[in-house]
Amino acid sequence: MEKKSIISIKDTLLKFIVADYKTTLLDAALNSNISLPHGCKSGACGSCKAELIEGNVKTKSSEASTTEKTILLCQSYACSKKMIIAYPTNKLNIIQTQNKKEKSFIPKEFSLQVVGNKSVTPLVKELSFFVPPKLNLKFQPGAYMEIYDNNNTAKKYSIVNAPAKFNNLNKNIIKFLITKNERKGLSQFIHDIVKVGDILKLKGPYLSFQYNIKSNKPILAIAGGSGISPILSIVKSALFKNKNLNVMIFQSVRNRQEILEMNSLYNLKERYKNVSFKITLTREELNQNSQFLFGRVNTSLQKVFKDLSTHQLLIAGADAFVDASYEHAIKLNANENNIFFEKFSSN
């Protein structure tokens, strides 16, 4: 390929440069402070899918270049001096809106001290860092940071906090919910090795949760496990701007031991008159005396809603959970242009 490639996004003024053949199109966009839809960054979730209009790419799985019409930005390297990619109109509108704001949120590298790494469920730890005020960390609701281990391997984790009034960090503590997965990876490093006082490298903030909150439509926010992190960040921020928003948060976990941020959910319900929440347990037996729902989203959601045609939806969680929630929302007449989601990978 040429020394540099210029990538343009069709029907926008957005452009970014790929400086070398080792940088994916997605990473090049993020390094240029351009927020594009993405999720796991491993090619599994498909969130970074775009249409290749002009130019060709090489993928991580192939040595040969290709001119395939649909590409995954996280798996693609530029092979042309000039390239054009495109998105559907509904995605494009969100991309342009969010990137007007993105100029204030420049990704940086931070070396931060761990001030908390406590278990909040058998599989989830709340990892907290102190961020010195002089670093002036600013972030958008639903943003994430990349956290690195001692081998310089990184994984994205959504910020639990909602930004304060000027998009800065409130009380100088940034928090993440880290679910431990069975296979070796960064989550095991955090659960088994990281201690209070350790210094870890973080990079960000980035925004992969592409959404557009409208003040005249009720919000249904569906969270699977630690998907509650970006959900809470976005919902809290939206309510701060409009306290009259009608919001229901719907959390799905396997059992009551895995319920996350229940205190935060009650605090929101008490603070805002139009906020409610439901928790569904997927692996506990039905209990008539419980306030919980039972069963997966495809059965429990329809016990609360018969029609979602007037709602805007936020969905966050593992790939399969997001896909199932999306499909069921469509069956309940949700408008696909009003469904916004964030997929998590597992490692």
C-alpha positions as CSV (number, residue, x, y, z in Angstrom):
1,M,0.0,0.0,0.0
2,E,1.0,3.7,-0.2
3,K,2.7,5.2,2.7
4,K,-0.5,6.9,3.7
5,S,-4.2,6.3,2.9
6,I,-6.9,8.9,3.2
7,I,-10.3,7.4,4.2
8,S,-13.4,9.5,3.5
9,I,-16.9,8.8,4.8
10,K,-19.5,9.3,2.1
11,D,-21.9,12.2,2.4
12,T,-19.9,13.8,5.3
13,L,-16.8,15.9,5.7
14,L,-15.2,13.3,7.9
15,K,-11.8,12.0,6.8
16,F,-9.0,10.2,8.5
17,I,-5.5,8.9,7.6
18,V,-4.1,5.4,7.9
19,A,-0.4,6.0,8.4
20,D,0.9,2.4,8.1
21,Y,-0.2,-1.1,7.0
22,K,-0.3,-2.4,10.6
23,T,-3.2,-0.1,11.7
24,T,-6.8,-1.2,11.1
25,L,-9.2,1.2,9.6
26,L,-11.1,1.3,12.9
27,D,-8.0,2.1,15.0
28,A,-7.0,4.8,12.5
29,A,-10.4,6.4,12.8
30,L,-10.2,6.3,16.6
31,N,-6.7,7.6,16.6
32,S,-7.9,10.5,14.5
33,N,-10.6,11.2,17.1
34,I,-13.4,10.1,14.8
35,S,-16.0,7.9,16.6
36,L,-17.4,5.2,14.4
37,P,-19.7,2.3,15.3
38,H,-17.8,-0.7,16.8
39,G,-18.0,-3.2,19.5
40,C,-15.7,-6.1,20.3
41,K,-12.8,-5.1,18.0
42,S,-12.2,-8.8,17.3
43,G,-14.6,-9.2,14.3
44,A,-17.2,-11.3,16.1
45,C,-20.0,-8.7,16.8
46,G,-20.2,-7.1,13.4
47,S,-20.8,-3.6,14.9
48,C,-18.1,-2.0,12.8
49,K,-19.6,-3.1,9.5
50,A,-19.4,-0.5,6.7
51,E,-19.8,-0.4,2.9
52,L,-16.6,-0.1,0.8
53,I,-17.5,2.3,-2.0
54,E,-14.0,2.9,-3.4
55,G,-10.6,1.4,-2.8
56,N,-9.6,-2.0,-1.5
57,V,-8.5,-3.6,1.7
58,K,-6.6,-6.5,3.1
59,T,-8.2,-8.4,6.1
60,K,-6.5,-10.0,9.1
61,S,-7.5,-13.4,7.8
62,S,-6.1,-13.0,4.2
63,E,-2.9,-11.9,2.7
64,A,-4.6,-10.9,-0.5
65,S,-6.4,-7.6,-1.0
66,T,-10.2,-7.5,-1.6
67,T,-12.8,-5.2,-3.0
68,E,-15.7,-6.8,-1.1
69,K,-18.6,-4.4,-0.8
70,T,-19.1,-4.9,3.0
71,I,-16.1,-4.9,5.4
72,L,-15.4,-4.9,9.1
73,L,-13.3,-1.9,10.0
74,C,-11.7,-3.7,12.9
75,Q,-10.4,-6.5,10.6
76,S,-9.4,-4.4,7.6
77,Y,-6.2,-2.7,6.5
78,A,-6.0,-0.1,3.7
79,C,-4.5,-1.1,0.4
80,S,-5.4,2.1,-1.6
81,K,-4.2,5.6,-1.4
82,K,-7.8,6.9,-1.3
83,M,-10.8,5.1,0.0
84,I,-14.5,5.8,0.6
85,I,-16.7,4.0,3.1
86,A,-20.4,4.5,3.6
87,Y,-23.1,3.9,6.2
88,P,-26.9,3.7,6.2
89,T,-28.6,7.1,6.6
90,N,-29.8,6.4,10.2
91,K,-26.3,5.4,11.3
92,L,-24.7,8.3,9.4
93,N,-26.9,10.9,11.2
94,I,-25.8,9.6,14.6
95,I,-22.1,9.4,13.5
96,Q,-22.2,13.1,12.3
97,T,-24.0,14.3,15.5
98,Q,-21.6,12.5,17.8
99,N,-18.5,13.6,16.0
100,K,-19.5,17.2,16.3
101,K,-19.2,16.7,20.0
102,E,-16.1,14.4,19.8
103,K,-13.6,17.2,19.3
104,S,-13.8,17.9,23.1
105,F,-13.0,14.3,24.0
106,I,-9.4,13.6,22.8
107,P,-8.2,10.0,23.6
108,K,-5.1,10.0,25.8
109,E,-2.9,7.5,27.6
110,F,-3.1,7.6,31.4
111,S,-1.2,5.8,34.1
112,L,-3.7,5.6,37.0
113,Q,-3.6,4.1,40.4
114,V,-6.1,1.4,41.4
115,V,-8.0,2.6,44.5
116,G,-10.5,-0.2,44.6
117,N,-11.0,-3.7,43.2
118,K,-13.8,-5.2,45.1
119,S,-16.1,-8.1,44.3
120,V,-19.7,-7.0,43.8
121,T,-21.0,-10.4,42.6
122,P,-19.3,-13.8,42.4
123,L,-18.2,-13.0,38.8
124,V,-17.9,-9.2,38.8
125,K,-15.5,-6.8,40.3
126,E,-15.8,-3.1,40.5
127,L,-12.4,-1.6,39.5
128,S,-11.8,2.0,40.5
129,F,-9.0,4.4,39.6
130,F,-8.1,7.8,41.0
131,V,-7.8,10.4,38.2
132,P,-5.9,13.5,39.2
133,P,-7.9,16.7,38.4
134,K,-5.0,18.1,36.4
135,L,-5.5,15.4,33.8
136,N,-8.9,17.0,33.0
137,L,-10.5,13.7,31.8
138,K,-13.7,14.4,29.9
139,F,-16.0,11.8,28.4
140,Q,-19.3,11.3,26.8
141,P,-22.1,9.2,28.4
142,G,-21.6,5.5,27.5
143,A,-17.9,5.9,26.6
144,Y,-15.3,3.3,27.3
145,M,-11.6,3.2,28.2
146,E,-9.0,0.6,27.1
147,I,-7.4,-1.0,30.1
148,Y,-4.0,-2.7,29.6
149,D,-2.3,-5.6,31.4
150,N,1.4,-6.1,32.1
151,N,1.9,-7.6,28.6
152,N,0.4,-4.4,27.0
153,T,-2.7,-6.4,26.0
154,A,-5.9,-4.2,26.1
155,K,-9.6,-4.6,26.3
156,K,-12.4,-2.1,26.3
157,Y,-14.5,-1.5,29.4
158,S,-17.5,0.9,29.6
159,I,-17.3,3.6,32.2
160,V,-19.9,3.2,34.9
161,N,-19.9,6.9,35.8
162,A,-22.1,9.5,34.2
163,P,-20.1,12.7,33.3
164,A,-20.7,15.7,35.5
165,K,-22.0,19.1,34.2
166,F,-19.1,19.9,32.0
167,N,-18.4,16.3,30.8
168,N,-15.7,16.0,33.4
169,L,-15.3,13.2,36.0
170,N,-17.2,13.7,39.2
171,K,-15.1,13.2,42.4
172,N,-12.0,12.1,40.5
173,I,-12.9,8.4,40.7
174,I,-13.6,6.4,37.5
175,K,-15.3,3.0,37.8
176,F,-15.6,-0.1,35.7
177,L,-17.5,-3.4,36.1
178,I,-15.3,-6.3,35.1
179,T,-16.9,-9.7,34.5
180,K,-14.5,-12.7,34.9
181,N,-14.6,-15.0,31.9
182,E,-13.5,-18.6,31.8
183,R,-10.7,-18.3,29.2
184,K,-7.5,-16.5,30.0
185,G,-7.6,-12.8,29.2
186,L,-7.6,-9.3,30.7
187,S,-10.6,-10.0,33.0
188,Q,-8.7,-12.8,34.7
189,F,-5.7,-10.5,35.1
190,I,-7.9,-7.9,36.8
191,H,-9.7,-10.4,39.0
192,D,-6.7,-12.5,40.1
193,I,-3.7,-10.2,40.0
194,V,-4.6,-6.5,40.2
195,K,-4.4,-5.0,43.7
196,V,-5.2,-1.7,45.3
197,G,-2.2,0.6,44.7
198,D,-1.2,-0.9,41.4
199,I,-0.6,1.5,38.5
200,L,-2.3,0.5,35.2
201,K,-2.2,2.0,31.8
202,L,-5.5,3.2,30.3
203,K,-6.3,4.8,27.0
204,G,-9.3,6.8,25.9
205,P,-12.0,7.8,26.2
206,Y,-13.7,6.3,23.1
207,L,-17.3,6.1,22.2
208,S,-18.6,2.9,20.4
209,F,-22.2,3.1,21.7
210,Q,-23.9,5.0,18.9
211,Y,-27.2,6.5,20.1
212,N,-29.5,9.5,19.7
213,I,-31.8,10.3,22.7
214,K,-35.0,12.0,21.8
215,S,-36.8,13.9,24.6
216,N,-40.3,13.1,23.3
217,K,-40.0,9.3,23.3
218,P,-39.9,7.0,26.4
219,I,-36.7,5.0,26.9
220,L,-36.4,1.3,27.4
221,A,-32.9,0.5,28.5
222,I,-32.1,-3.3,28.4
223,A,-28.9,-4.4,30.1
224,G,-27.4,-7.9,30.2
225,G,-25.0,-8.3,33.1
226,S,-22.3,-5.7,33.1
227,G,-24.1,-4.0,30.2
228,I,-25.6,-2.0,33.0
229,S,-22.4,0.2,32.9
230,P,-23.0,2.2,29.7
231,I,-26.8,2.0,30.3
232,L,-26.5,3.8,33.7
233,S,-24.0,6.3,32.3
234,I,-26.3,7.3,29.4
235,V,-29.6,7.2,31.4
236,K,-28.2,9.3,34.2
237,S,-26.9,11.9,31.8
238,A,-30.1,12.0,29.9
239,L,-32.1,12.5,33.1
240,F,-29.8,15.3,34.2
241,K,-30.7,17.1,31.0
242,N,-34.4,16.3,31.1
243,K,-35.8,15.1,34.5
244,N,-39.2,14.4,32.9
245,L,-37.9,11.6,30.6
246,N,-39.9,8.4,30.9
247,V,-37.3,5.6,31.5
248,M,-37.5,1.9,32.3
249,I,-34.3,0.0,32.9
250,F,-34.6,-3.7,32.3
251,Q,-31.7,-5.8,33.7
252,S,-31.2,-9.5,32.9
253,V,-28.9,-11.7,35.0
254,R,-28.8,-15.4,35.7
255,N,-29.6,-15.2,39.4
256,R,-30.0,-12.7,42.3
257,Q,-26.4,-13.1,43.3
258,E,-25.4,-11.5,39.9
259,I,-27.7,-8.4,40.2
260,L,-25.6,-5.3,39.6
261,E,-26.1,-1.7,40.7
262,M,-29.4,-2.3,42.4
263,N,-28.7,0.6,44.8
264,S,-28.2,2.9,41.8
265,L,-31.5,1.7,40.2
266,Y,-33.4,2.5,43.4
267,N,-31.7,5.9,43.7
268,L,-32.8,6.8,40.2
269,K,-36.3,5.6,40.9
270,E,-36.5,7.7,44.1
271,R,-35.0,10.8,42.4
272,Y,-37.0,10.8,39.2
273,K,-40.8,10.2,39.2
274,N,-40.8,8.7,35.7
275,V,-38.1,6.2,36.2
276,S,-38.7,2.5,36.9
277,F,-36.8,-0.7,36.6
278,K,-37.3,-4.5,36.3
279,I,-34.9,-7.3,36.9
280,T,-35.3,-10.7,35.2
281,L,-33.6,-13.8,36.5
282,T,-32.9,-16.4,33.8
283,R,-31.7,-19.3,35.9
284,E,-33.9,-19.2,39.0
285,E,-37.2,-21.0,39.4
286,L,-40.4,-19.0,39.3
287,N,-41.3,-17.5,42.7
288,Q,-44.7,-16.0,43.0
289,N,-43.8,-14.0,46.1
290,S,-40.9,-12.2,44.4
291,Q,-40.8,-8.8,42.7
292,F,-38.4,-10.2,40.1
293,L,-39.3,-11.5,36.7
294,F,-38.2,-14.9,35.6
295,G,-36.9,-16.1,32.2
296,R,-34.9,-14.7,29.3
297,V,-35.7,-11.4,27.7
298,N,-37.8,-13.0,24.9
299,T,-40.3,-14.2,27.5
300,S,-40.0,-11.7,30.4
301,L,-40.0,-8.5,28.3
302,Q,-43.4,-9.2,26.8
303,K,-44.9,-9.5,30.4
304,V,-44.2,-5.7,30.7
305,F,-44.6,-4.4,27.2
306,K,-47.0,-5.4,24.5
307,D,-45.9,-2.8,22.0
308,L,-42.7,-0.8,21.7
309,S,-43.5,1.2,18.6
310,T,-43.3,4.5,20.5
311,H,-40.1,3.7,22.4
312,Q,-36.4,4.3,21.9
313,L,-34.3,1.4,23.1
314,L,-30.8,1.2,24.5
315,I,-29.4,-2.4,24.6
316,A,-26.0,-3.4,26.1
317,G,-24.4,-6.8,26.9
318,A,-22.9,-9.8,25.3
319,D,-23.3,-10.4,21.5
320,A,-26.0,-13.1,21.8
321,F,-27.9,-11.1,24.4
322,V,-28.0,-8.0,22.3
323,D,-29.1,-9.9,19.2
324,A,-31.9,-11.7,21.1
325,S,-33.1,-8.5,22.7
326,Y,-33.0,-6.7,19.4
327,E,-35.0,-9.4,17.6
328,H,-37.6,-9.5,20.4
329,A,-37.9,-5.7,20.4
330,I,-38.6,-5.9,16.6
331,K,-41.3,-8.5,17.3
332,L,-42.9,-6.0,19.8
333,N,-43.0,-3.5,16.9
334,A,-40.0,-1.4,17.9
335,N,-38.7,0.8,15.1
336,E,-35.2,-0.3,14.1
337,N,-34.1,3.3,13.7
338,N,-34.9,3.8,17.4
339,I,-32.8,0.9,18.6
340,F,-29.3,1.6,19.7
341,F,-26.9,-1.1,21.1
342,E,-23.4,-1.9,22.4
343,K,-22.0,-5.4,22.2
344,F,-19.4,-6.7,24.6
345,S,-16.8,-9.3,23.7
346,S,-15.5,-11.9,26.2
347,N,-12.0,-12.3,27.4
